[in-house]
Amino acid sequence: MSRNSALILVLGTGLLTGCAADYLNNYDTVTLAAGDTQRYNSLLQTVDPFNPASKNTRIEGDGTRAAAVANLYKFPPPPPPPPAITVNVGGAGVTTNQ
């Protein structure tokens, strides 16, 4: 990188940084998160903020199917046997299992 291109890069970065700082300084609030006070207070004073459906403890499902899945997880089926290997010796095909 030549000296001139490095100088241009530094000056360009400095100019862009100044623009971003001016943009952030033009807020009428103390912080960027200010302005949600009314919403915060209304949520803070909500009696029951949870969804009414969250109180439903009866989960629809099939117990037999769930037990079968749990057993498959605890005791997985054995892996399948390896495929047969065919070895060609002098034009005659010989199949062996390992």
C-alpha positions as CSV (number, residue, x, y, z in Angstrom):
1,M,0.0,0.0,0.0
2,S,1.5,3.3,-1.0
3,R,1.8,6.3,1.4
4,N,-0.8,8.3,-0.5
5,S,-3.5,5.6,-0.4
6,A,-2.9,5.0,3.3
7,L,-3.4,8.7,3.9
8,I,-6.6,8.8,1.9
9,L,-7.9,5.7,3.8
10,V,-7.2,7.4,7.2
11,L,-8.8,10.7,6.1
12,G,-11.9,8.9,4.7
13,T,-12.3,6.9,7.9
14,G,-12.0,10.1,9.9
15,L,-14.7,11.8,7.9
16,L,-17.1,8.9,8.2
17,T,-16.5,8.7,11.9
18,G,-17.4,12.4,12.3
19,C,-20.7,11.9,10.4
20,A,-21.7,9.0,12.6
21,A,-20.9,11.0,15.8
22,D,-23.0,13.9,14.6
23,Y,-25.9,11.6,13.8
24,L,-25.9,10.1,17.3
25,N,-25.6,13.6,18.9
26,N,-28.8,14.9,17.4
27,Y,-31.1,12.9,19.7
28,D,-33.4,14.8,22.1
29,T,-33.1,12.1,24.7
30,V,-30.4,11.2,27.2
31,T,-29.7,7.7,25.9
32,L,-30.6,5.9,22.7
33,A,-32.9,3.5,24.7
34,A,-35.0,6.4,26.2
35,G,-38.6,6.8,25.1
36,D,-40.1,3.5,26.2
37,T,-41.0,4.6,29.7
38,Q,-44.8,4.4,29.3
39,R,-44.6,1.0,27.8
40,Y,-42.3,-0.2,30.5
41,N,-44.6,1.1,33.3
42,S,-47.6,-0.5,31.7
43,L,-45.8,-3.9,31.5
44,L,-44.5,-3.5,35.0
45,Q,-48.0,-3.0,36.4
46,T,-49.7,-5.8,34.4
47,V,-51.4,-8.2,36.8
48,D,-51.0,-11.4,34.8
49,P,-48.5,-11.0,31.9
50,F,-48.6,-14.6,30.7
51,N,-50.7,-16.0,27.9
52,P,-53.8,-17.7,29.3
53,A,-53.0,-20.8,27.3
54,S,-49.7,-21.2,29.3
55,K,-51.8,-22.5,32.3
56,N,-52.9,-25.5,30.3
57,T,-51.0,-28.4,31.8
58,R,-52.9,-31.1,29.9
59,I,-50.7,-31.9,26.9
60,E,-52.5,-33.8,24.2
61,G,-50.5,-36.9,23.1
62,D,-50.3,-40.6,22.8
63,G,-48.6,-42.3,25.8
64,T,-48.0,-45.6,24.0
65,R,-46.3,-43.9,21.2
66,A,-44.2,-41.7,23.6
67,A,-43.1,-44.9,25.5
68,A,-42.1,-46.6,22.3
69,V,-40.0,-43.6,21.3
70,A,-38.4,-43.5,24.7
71,N,-37.5,-47.2,24.5
72,L,-36.0,-46.8,21.1
73,Y,-33.9,-44.0,22.5
74,K,-32.8,-46.1,25.5
75,F,-32.2,-49.3,23.5
76,P,-31.4,-48.5,19.9
77,P,-31.7,-51.3,17.4
78,P,-28.4,-53.0,16.4
79,P,-26.7,-51.7,13.3
80,P,-27.3,-53.5,10.1
81,P,-24.6,-56.0,9.0
82,P,-21.9,-54.7,6.7
83,P,-22.6,-55.2,2.9
84,A,-21.1,-58.2,1.2
85,I,-17.8,-57.7,-0.5
86,T,-17.2,-59.1,-4.0
87,V,-13.7,-59.9,-4.9
88,N,-12.8,-60.7,-8.6
89,V,-10.0,-63.1,-8.8
90,G,-9.1,-64.2,-12.4
91,G,-12.5,-63.3,-13.7
92,A,-14.5,-65.4,-11.2
93,G,-16.6,-63.5,-8.8
94,V,-16.4,-64.6,-5.2
95,T,-18.7,-63.1,-2.5
96,T,-17.6,-63.2,1.1
97,N,-19.2,-61.8,4.3
98,Q,-17.0,-60.4,7.1
